[in-house]
Amino acid sequence: MKPKMLGILLLFFAAWTAPAAADTRFIVRNPSGLTSLQQLCFTLGCNVSGDLDGGLGKLFLVTTPALVDPNTFLQTLRAQPGITNAELDALLKVLQATATAPPSGLYDATLVNYFGVSVTHGYVAQPASTIIRLADTQSAFSVSGAGIVAVIDTGVDPTHPVLQGVLVPGNDFTRNIRGPGSELPDVNQSSNGLNPSPLMVNQSTAAVLDQWSGANFSQPQYAAFGHGTMVAGIVHLVAPTAQIMSLKAFRADGSGYLSDVLRAIYFATQNGANVINMSFSVATYSQEMASAIKFASRRQVICVASAGNDGKTDNVYPAALANVMGVASTTNTDTLSSFSNYGSQIVWVAAPGEGIITTYPFGTYAAGWGTSFSAPMVSGAAALLLGVNSRCNESCAEQSLANAVPISPDLGNGRLHLYQAVSAWRQALGLP
């Protein structure tokens, strides 16, 4: 498998056992529940590390020592009575794309009021906002977002002045910690004394940071640090009064297990999320990822995913799954970004994804390139639709957002046009 980059917590079983670093991990569906699976593992020499479906008691993480051949064990598992599915736990990556020169708006640090919070002018007035007609839509229809958008990513900076007022309790699945889903514990350094200047901090990001911090973040272990804060900032830009639930399933290097992503999807669905943003992809189909998305969709959750940054038409997941809107990236001149995947099988709609200015840890801002940063524009758009009427689900969102600017069949319904999308939903409701 080739990887590509408020409510009440429903009970997991009492103790989540962290697998040893060398263990091989399997995702196992056993409708008979925990006890029968534990008995099976006693016979087979495996260990049940925890459940993955938020207390439903049917989906589990099973581990074996590294010396056990994974393919043989997988076949053994699938042959057991009561086991309805078993698959290897894939290691995924959040999506990256190569950055170019920092956009001029990143230097525009004049503070302005944006729905009660001071933000930089460059963040609000960036070209992408104009392209998707953000201000026009907010003003004409008096919408600014509603509901909860769950962001499954590397976490957020919960102290960022722009985001802290809209965050609801989330979870850190990489550490099994209930809380804000923070990515700050991934690094051990201070933000004191920042001297802002645009700087490339990793392959896909130009951030306003001091040289000392940037030098540290350029190391491979920090390749995706800030990714989740950036994604959350784009959701907030489009839907500033929607709430954001940070679900940390990826580490600072961008890696994360499929099992943690599954836990995050079930958690989001069971804890009040209305929209799930997934700025990551994997090249291989997972039956359990499809089942988790189906679980969310049946409960009226809108699902959005990045189409990937390989410049190909290959299927990637979850973007290619039913009940998920895959999002490609466009330039500021309404052409397909050179890095963006494309094709009707994975793209429902496209959105700007080059030099997008957004929030970054330690109260700073950054610019990002990639379908990772196109997807949250669509997630924010879904939150705007919820602001018109809370009954909007995946079908409503797909139909409304299909009212886009046509570019090419390779980009699905075209480039995101917020005014047309909100107008279409209002018309469907019989509103003037």
C-alpha positions as CSV (number, residue, x, y, z in Angstrom):
1,M,0.0,0.0,0.0
2,K,1.5,3.3,-1.0
3,P,0.5,6.3,1.2
4,K,0.1,9.8,0.0
5,M,0.0,12.6,2.2
6,L,-19.3,18.8,21.6
7,G,-20.8,16.7,22.7
8,I,-20.2,13.9,25.1
9,L,-17.5,11.4,24.5
10,L,-18.9,8.0,23.9
11,L,-17.1,5.4,25.9
12,F,-14.2,3.5,24.4
13,F,-13.5,0.4,26.5
14,A,-11.7,1.1,29.7
15,A,-8.1,0.9,28.7
16,W,-6.6,1.6,25.3
17,T,-3.5,-0.4,25.0
18,A,-0.8,1.3,22.9
19,P,0.7,-1.2,20.5
20,A,4.5,-1.7,20.8
21,A,6.4,0.1,18.1
22,A,7.4,-3.1,16.4
23,D,3.9,-4.7,16.5
24,T,2.0,-5.3,13.2
25,R,-1.4,-3.7,13.3
26,F,-4.7,-5.0,11.9
27,I,-8.2,-3.5,11.6
28,V,-10.7,-6.2,12.4
29,R,-14.5,-6.2,12.3
30,N,-16.1,-8.7,14.7
31,P,-19.8,-8.0,15.2
32,S,-19.8,-10.5,18.2
33,G,-17.9,-8.0,20.2
34,L,-14.8,-7.6,22.4
35,T,-15.0,-10.8,24.5
36,S,-15.2,-13.2,21.6
37,L,-12.3,-11.4,19.8
38,Q,-10.2,-11.5,22.9
39,Q,-10.9,-15.3,23.1
40,L,-9.9,-15.6,19.5
41,C,-6.7,-13.7,20.1
42,F,-5.8,-15.9,23.0
43,T,-5.9,-18.8,20.6
44,L,-4.1,-17.1,17.8
45,G,-1.5,-15.2,19.8
46,C,-2.7,-11.7,19.0
47,N,-3.7,-8.7,21.2
48,V,-6.8,-6.5,21.1
49,S,-5.4,-3.0,21.6
50,G,-8.7,-1.1,21.5
51,D,-11.9,-0.4,19.7
52,L,-12.1,1.9,16.7
53,D,-15.8,2.7,16.4
54,G,-16.5,4.8,19.4
55,G,-18.0,2.2,21.6
56,L,-20.2,0.4,19.0
57,G,-18.1,-2.7,19.9
58,K,-17.7,-4.1,16.4
59,L,-14.4,-2.7,15.0
60,F,-11.1,-3.2,16.8
61,L,-7.3,-2.7,16.5
62,V,-5.5,-6.1,16.8
63,T,-1.8,-6.4,17.0
64,T,0.8,-9.2,16.6
65,P,4.5,-9.3,17.3
66,A,6.6,-8.2,14.3
67,L,7.9,-11.8,13.8
68,V,4.5,-12.9,12.7
69,D,4.0,-12.9,8.9
70,P,1.3,-10.3,8.4
71,N,-0.2,-11.8,5.2
72,T,-0.5,-15.2,6.6
73,F,-2.0,-13.9,9.8
74,L,-4.5,-11.8,7.8
75,Q,-5.6,-14.9,5.9
76,T,-6.0,-16.7,9.2
77,L,-8.1,-13.9,10.6
78,R,-10.4,-13.7,7.6
79,A,-11.0,-17.4,7.9
80,Q,-12.2,-17.3,11.5
81,P,-16.0,-17.6,12.2
82,G,-17.5,-14.3,13.1
83,I,-14.8,-12.1,11.5
84,T,-16.5,-10.2,8.7
85,N,-13.5,-8.1,7.6
86,A,-9.8,-7.7,8.4
87,E,-7.2,-5.5,6.8
88,L,-3.7,-4.2,7.5
89,D,-3.6,-0.8,9.3
90,A,-2.2,1.5,6.7
91,L,0.2,4.4,7.4
92,L,-1.1,7.6,5.8
93,K,0.3,11.0,5.1
94,V,-1.2,14.4,5.1
95,L,-0.8,16.0,1.6
96,Q,2.1,18.1,0.5
97,A,2.8,20.2,-2.6
98,T,5.7,22.3,-3.6
99,A,5.6,26.0,-2.6
100,T,6.7,28.9,-4.7
101,A,7.4,32.4,-3.6
102,P,5.4,33.7,-0.7
103,P,2.3,35.7,-1.8
104,S,2.4,39.4,-1.2
105,G,-0.5,39.2,1.2
106,L,1.6,37.4,3.7
107,Y,3.4,40.6,4.3
108,D,0.1,42.5,4.8
109,A,0.0,42.4,8.6
110,T,-2.4,45.3,9.1
111,L,-5.0,44.2,11.7
112,V,-8.7,44.3,10.7
113,N,-11.8,43.1,12.5
114,Y,-13.3,39.9,11.1
115,F,-16.4,38.8,12.9
116,G,-15.3,40.1,16.2
117,V,-11.6,38.9,16.0
118,S,-8.5,40.8,14.9
119,V,-6.9,39.2,11.9
120,T,-4.4,40.4,9.3
121,H,-5.7,42.1,6.2
122,G,-3.8,39.7,4.0
123,Y,-5.7,36.8,5.4
124,V,-9.1,38.3,4.7
125,A,-8.4,40.1,1.5
126,Q,-6.4,37.4,-0.3
127,P,-7.2,36.6,-4.0
128,A,-8.9,33.3,-3.2
129,S,-11.5,35.1,-1.1
130,T,-12.4,37.2,-4.1
131,I,-12.4,34.3,-6.5
132,I,-14.9,32.3,-4.6
133,R,-16.9,35.5,-3.8
134,L,-16.7,35.1,-0.1
135,A,-17.5,38.6,1.1
136,D,-20.3,39.0,-1.5
137,T,-21.9,35.8,-0.2
138,Q,-21.6,36.6,3.5
139,S,-23.1,40.1,2.9
140,A,-25.8,39.3,0.4
141,F,-27.3,36.3,2.3
142,S,-26.2,37.2,5.9
143,V,-24.4,33.9,6.3
144,S,-21.2,33.3,8.2
145,G,-21.4,29.6,8.9
146,A,-23.0,27.3,11.4
147,G,-22.6,23.8,12.9
148,I,-19.3,22.0,13.7
149,V,-16.6,21.2,11.2
150,A,-14.4,18.4,12.3
151,V,-10.8,18.7,11.0
152,I,-9.0,15.3,10.9
153,D,-5.4,16.4,10.7
154,T,-2.2,17.1,12.6
155,G,-4.1,19.1,15.3
156,V,-4.4,22.8,15.8
157,D,-2.8,25.6,17.9
158,P,-5.7,26.0,20.4
159,T,-4.2,29.3,21.7
160,H,-4.2,31.0,18.2
161,P,-6.2,34.2,18.7
162,V,-8.1,33.6,15.4
163,L,-9.2,30.1,16.3
164,Q,-9.5,29.8,20.0
165,G,-13.0,31.3,20.2
166,V,-14.5,28.7,17.8
167,L,-12.8,25.5,18.9
168,V,-14.9,22.8,20.6
169,P,-13.6,19.8,22.5
170,G,-11.8,17.4,20.2
171,N,-9.3,14.5,20.6
172,D,-5.7,13.6,20.1
173,F,-5.7,10.0,18.8
174,T,-2.0,9.9,18.5
175,R,-1.6,10.2,22.2
176,N,-5.1,9.0,23.3
177,I,-5.8,12.4,25.0
178,R,-9.2,14.0,25.1
179,G,-8.9,17.8,24.7
180,P,-8.4,20.3,22.0
181,G,-6.5,18.1,19.6
182,S,-3.4,20.3,19.9
183,E,-0.3,20.0,17.7
184,L,1.8,22.1,20.0
185,P,3.1,19.2,22.1
186,D,4.8,17.9,18.9
187,V,7.5,20.6,19.3
188,N,9.4,21.9,22.3
189,Q,10.1,25.5,21.6
190,S,8.9,29.0,22.5
191,S,7.1,31.5,20.3
192,N,8.5,34.4,22.4
193,G,10.3,37.1,20.5
194,L,9.1,36.3,17.0
195,N,10.4,38.7,14.4
196,P,7.9,38.1,11.6
197,S,9.2,37.6,8.1
198,P,8.1,35.2,5.4
199,L,10.1,32.0,5.4
200,M,9.8,28.5,3.9
201,V,9.3,26.2,6.8
202,N,8.7,23.0,4.9
203,Q,8.0,21.8,1.4
204,S,4.5,23.1,1.2
205,T,4.4,26.1,3.5
206,A,5.7,29.7,3.7
207,A,5.1,30.9,7.2
208,V,5.6,34.1,9.1
209,L,8.2,32.9,11.6
210,D,11.6,33.9,12.9
211,Q,14.7,32.3,11.3
212,W,15.4,30.2,14.5
213,S,12.0,28.5,14.5
214,G,12.0,28.0,10.8
215,A,15.4,26.2,10.9
216,N,13.9,23.8,13.3
217,F,10.7,23.2,11.4
218,S,12.6,22.4,8.2
219,Q,13.7,19.1,9.7
220,P,11.9,16.0,8.5
221,Q,10.2,15.3,11.8
222,Y,8.4,18.7,11.4
223,A,7.5,18.3,7.7
224,A,3.8,18.7,8.4
225,F,3.8,20.7,11.6
226,G,1.2,23.4,11.3
227,H,-0.8,21.6,8.6
228,G,-3.9,21.2,10.8
229,T,-3.8,24.8,12.1
230,M,-3.6,26.0,8.5
231,V,-6.6,23.8,7.4
232,A,-8.6,25.0,10.3
233,G,-7.8,28.6,9.5
234,I,-9.2,28.2,6.0
235,V,-12.4,26.7,7.3
236,H,-12.7,29.7,9.6
237,L,-12.0,32.2,6.8
238,V,-14.9,30.9,4.8
239,A,-17.3,30.2,7.8
240,P,-16.1,32.4,10.7
241,T,-19.0,31.6,13.0
242,A,-18.9,27.8,12.5
243,Q,-17.3,25.8,15.2
244,I,-14.2,23.7,14.6
245,M,-13.4,20.3,16.2
246,S,-9.8,19.4,16.0
247,L,-9.2,15.6,15.7
248,K,-5.4,14.9,15.7
249,A,-4.8,11.7,13.8
250,F,-1.4,12.7,12.2
251,R,1.9,13.5,13.7
252,A,4.2,16.4,13.0
253,D,6.0,14.5,10.2
254,G,2.7,14.0,8.5
255,S,2.3,10.3,9.2
256,G,-0.8,8.8,10.8
257,Y,-2.5,5.4,11.0
258,L,-5.7,4.5,9.2
259,S,-7.0,3.2,12.5
260,D,-6.7,6.6,14.1
261,V,-8.5,8.2,11.1
262,L,-11.3,5.7,11.6
263,R,-11.5,6.5,15.3
264,A,-11.7,10.2,14.3
265,I,-14.5,9.7,11.8
266,Y,-16.6,7.8,14.3
267,F,-15.8,10.3,17.1
268,A,-16.8,13.3,14.9
269,T,-20.1,11.6,13.9
270,Q,-20.9,10.6,17.5
271,N,-20.0,14.0,19.0
272,G,-22.0,16.5,17.0
273,A,-19.9,17.2,13.9
274,N,-21.9,18.3,10.8
275,V,-18.9,18.4,8.4
276,I,-15.7,16.4,8.3
277,N,-12.7,17.7,6.5
278,M,-10.1,15.2,5.4
279,S,-7.0,16.7,3.8
280,F,-5.2,13.4,3.3
281,S,-5.3,10.5,0.9
282,V,-4.2,6.9,0.4
283,A,-3.9,5.1,-2.9
284,T,-5.6,1.8,-1.8
285,Y,-9.3,1.2,-1.1
286,S,-10.2,0.4,2.5
287,Q,-13.5,-1.3,3.2
288,E,-13.5,0.1,6.8
289,M,-12.9,3.7,5.6
290,A,-15.8,3.3,3.3
291,S,-17.9,1.9,6.2
292,A,-16.9,4.8,8.5
293,I,-17.9,7.3,5.8
294,K,-21.2,5.5,5.2
295,F,-21.8,5.6,9.0
296,A,-21.2,9.4,9.0
297,S,-23.3,10.0,5.9
298,R,-26.3,8.1,7.2
299,R,-26.2,10.5,10.2
300,Q,-26.4,13.6,8.0
301,V,-22.6,14.4,8.2
302,I,-21.1,16.1,5.1
303,C,-17.8,14.7,4.1
304,V,-15.1,16.5,2.2
305,A,-11.6,15.3,1.1
306,S,-8.6,16.4,-0.9
307,A,-8.2,14.9,-4.3
308,G,-4.4,14.5,-3.9
309,N,-1.3,16.2,-5.3
310,D,0.2,13.7,-7.8
311,G,-1.0,15.5,-10.9
312,K,-2.8,12.3,-12.0
313,T,-6.3,10.8,-12.6
314,D,-5.7,7.9,-10.3
315,N,-8.3,7.1,-7.6
316,V,-7.3,8.1,-4.1
317,Y,-9.3,7.7,-0.9
318,P,-11.4,8.9,0.8
319,A,-11.9,11.4,-2.1
320,A,-13.1,8.6,-4.5
321,L,-15.6,7.1,-2.0
322,A,-19.3,7.5,-2.4
323,N,-20.7,10.2,-0.1
324,V,-17.5,12.2,-0.2
325,M,-16.9,15.4,-2.1
326,G,-13.3,15.2,-3.5
327,V,-11.7,18.6,-4.1
328,A,-9.1,19.5,-6.6
329,S,-6.9,22.7,-6.7
330,T,-7.0,25.6,-9.1
331,T,-4.8,28.5,-9.7
332,N,-5.9,32.1,-9.2
333,T,-6.6,32.3,-12.9
334,D,-9.0,29.4,-12.9
335,T,-6.8,26.7,-14.3
336,L,-6.0,23.3,-12.9
337,S,-3.0,23.5,-10.5
338,S,-0.1,21.5,-12.0
339,F,0.2,19.4,-8.8
340,S,-3.5,18.6,-8.4
341,N,-5.1,15.3,-9.2
342,Y,-8.1,15.5,-11.5
343,G,-10.8,13.4,-13.0
344,S,-14.5,12.9,-12.5
345,Q,-13.9,9.8,-10.3
346,I,-12.3,11.8,-7.5
347,V,-13.3,15.4,-8.1
348,W,-16.7,16.8,-7.3
349,V,-15.6,20.4,-7.3
350,A,-12.4,22.5,-7.3
351,A,-11.2,25.5,-5.2
352,P,-8.1,27.7,-5.1
353,G,-5.1,26.0,-3.6
354,E,-2.0,28.0,-4.3
355,G,-0.5,30.5,-1.9
356,I,-3.5,30.3,0.4
357,I,-2.9,32.6,3.4
358,T,-4.1,31.1,6.7
359,T,-3.4,30.6,10.4
360,Y,-0.2,29.0,11.6
361,P,0.9,27.9,15.1
362,F,2.2,30.4,17.7
363,G,-0.3,33.1,16.6
364,T,1.3,33.5,13.2
365,Y,0.1,33.1,9.6
366,A,1.3,31.0,6.6
367,A,0.7,30.4,3.0
368,G,0.1,26.9,1.7
369,W,0.0,25.0,-1.6
370,G,-2.0,21.9,-2.3
371,T,-5.4,20.3,-2.4
372,S,-5.1,20.1,1.4
373,F,-5.9,23.8,1.4
374,S,-8.6,23.6,-1.3
375,A,-10.7,21.1,0.6
376,P,-11.3,23.3,3.7
377,M,-12.8,26.0,1.4
378,V,-15.4,23.5,0.5
379,S,-15.9,22.4,4.1
380,G,-16.4,26.0,5.0
381,A,-18.8,26.3,2.1
382,A,-20.8,23.4,3.6
383,A,-20.9,25.3,6.9
384,L,-22.3,28.3,5.1
385,L,-25.1,26.1,3.7
386,L,-25.8,24.9,7.3
387,G,-26.1,28.6,8.2
388,V,-29.0,28.9,5.7
389,N,-30.7,25.8,7.0
390,S,-29.4,23.1,9.4
391,R,-31.1,20.3,7.4
392,C,-28.3,20.4,4.8
393,N,-26.7,17.0,4.4
394,E,-24.2,15.4,1.9
395,S,-26.8,15.3,-0.9
396,C,-27.8,18.9,-0.3
397,A,-24.2,20.0,-0.2
398,E,-23.3,18.2,-3.3
399,Q,-26.3,19.6,-5.3
400,S,-25.7,23.1,-4.0
401,L,-22.0,23.2,-4.5
402,A,-22.4,21.7,-8.0
403,N,-23.5,25.3,-8.9
404,A,-19.9,26.1,-9.7
405,V,-17.9,27.9,-12.4
406,P,-17.3,25.3,-15.2
407,I,-13.7,24.9,-16.2
408,S,-13.1,21.3,-17.4
409,P,-14.8,17.9,-17.0
410,D,-11.6,16.9,-15.2
411,L,-12.6,19.3,-12.4
412,G,-16.0,17.8,-11.8
413,N,-18.7,20.5,-11.5
414,G,-16.1,23.3,-11.7
415,R,-14.5,25.9,-9.4
416,L,-16.2,26.7,-6.1
417,H,-18.6,29.7,-6.3
418,L,-20.1,30.4,-2.9
419,Y,-22.7,32.9,-4.1
420,Q,-24.2,30.4,-6.6
421,A,-24.1,27.6,-4.1
422,V,-25.8,29.4,-1.3
423,S,-28.3,30.9,-3.7
424,A,-29.2,27.4,-5.0
425,W,-29.8,26.0,-1.5
426,R,-32.0,29.0,-0.7
427,Q,-34.0,28.4,-3.8
428,A,-34.4,24.7,-3.0
429,L,-35.9,25.9,0.4
430,G,-38.2,28.3,-1.3
431,L,-36.4,31.3,0.2
432,P,-36.2,34.7,-1.7
